[in-house]
C-alpha cells in the first residue's frame, strides 16, 4: 500500500495568522500528524478571527474578514467558525497549553521529544521568553527540526519589529511597484501575498531539512525571513536597480513590453484583462474585434508604436469591451490565441465551469460550522491520495495528545486541567469563557 511522504512524522505547530499555518497545512496534507498548540488564555487576533467574540457592530466595522463566519454568525464557538482559521485547519490535532507557566513549558518540552518538526512564526523574542529556545529544544531532542519564520530574520536591526503582511510587503518593495501609476502608495490596498508565499517555501524548507536529516541523523534550525522570501518575487527589479539605477514605478495594469490592461464590460463594475504580446497577436485581436478602422492607425503597426500610444489603444479597446460581457470577451479572444481573462469575484469562482470540472473546491466539515466548500489541495498527482480530513475545534484533541502521545494518567490530566492548560474555549483572566 502506498504511503504519503510524511506519514509517520509529527509536527508541532505554534503559528499565527496565515504564513505559519499554511506550512503546517501543507505538511499535514502530505501525511504528517500536526499538533497545533493554542494558549486558551491568549486569543490570537487575526488567526481565529479578529476578536474573540465580536458584536454585530464590530463585524460591520471590520468588514469582510470581521464577519467571515458561516451565515455571518459567530454563534457559541466563534473561535472554531472563522474562515481565517478553518481554511487551513483541516486534519490538524488541536490541543491547549499555557506555555507561560513552568508546568506548560515542561509539558511542551516532553511533547517536543516525540516530534520531528516544530514550526513557529511569532515575534523573534517569543521562544526565548517562553524558555523553549533552540538550544533547549535541541538538547531535549537532537533530531528535531525547528522552522522559524520571523518577518525580518534574526540578529539584525529590524528583527524584533512587529507587523503583518501589509507592513512587510511594503518593506520588501512589493507595495511600491504594485499600485497605480502616479499615485501615492497609500492608495494601494493590501493583498497579503507574503503569507502564502512564505507558507509554500516554508514547507519546502522543512522537507529539505528532513531529507538532510536522513543522512546526518541530526535536526537543525531553519530560519525563513519572510520579507526576504518576498523580495525574490521581484528579484529582477532589484537587479535592474543595482545594475542600471532604474527605479521601477508602479504600472497599474500595464506591462513594460506588452499592450496590456483591465477593461470595463457590459456588466456593472466588472472587468476583463487582455494582453497583446506581439504583431501576430495584435492582428488576431484586431480581427476578433471586427477590424475596426481605428486599428489601421500607423502608430499601431509596431509593438513599440503601440506601447507609446497605449492610452489611445486602451480607450478604443474599452469601447469594444463595454458592449460585451466578461465571458464574451474572454472566449472571443482566447479562441484566436490572444491572452485574456475575466476578473472574477467569489461568486464567479464558485459558478465557473472550469473550477467545477477541476474539482478544486471540495466539501469539508468543521466541528462548529457544518459542511461547506473549501479550497482544495494546491496540486494533483498520481501518488497516494493526500489527506483531506475534517476541521476540529479548540482543544478537541486534548485527551489524545495528553494521554496517548504524552502518556498522562487520568490524575495527571486532571492536574493539567487544574493548572489551566485544558480548555475548549478562550478564557478571561478569571477563567471564565470569553
Secondary structure, 3 states (H helix, E strand, C coil): CCCCCCCCCEEEEECCCCHHHHHHHHHHHCCCEEEEEECCCCCCCCCCCCCCCCCHHHHHHHHHHHCCEHHHCCCCCHHHCEHHHHCCCECCEEEECCCCCHHHHHHHHHHHCCCCEEEECCCCCHHHHHCCCHHHHHHHCCCCEEEECCCCCCCCCCCCCCCCHHHHHHHHCHHHHHCCCCCCHHHCCCCCHHHHHHHHHHHHHHHHHHHHHHHHCCCCEEECCHHHHHHHHHHHHHHHHHHHCCCCCCCCCCCCCCEEEEEECCCCCCEEEEEECCHHHHHHHHHHCCCCHHHHCHHHHCHHHHHHCHHHHHHHHHHHHCCCCHHHHHHHHHCCCCCEEECCCHHHHHHCHHHHHHCCEEEEEECCCEEEEEECCCCCCCCCCCCCCCECCCCCCHHHHHHHHCCCCHHHHHHHHHCCCCCCCCECCCCCEC
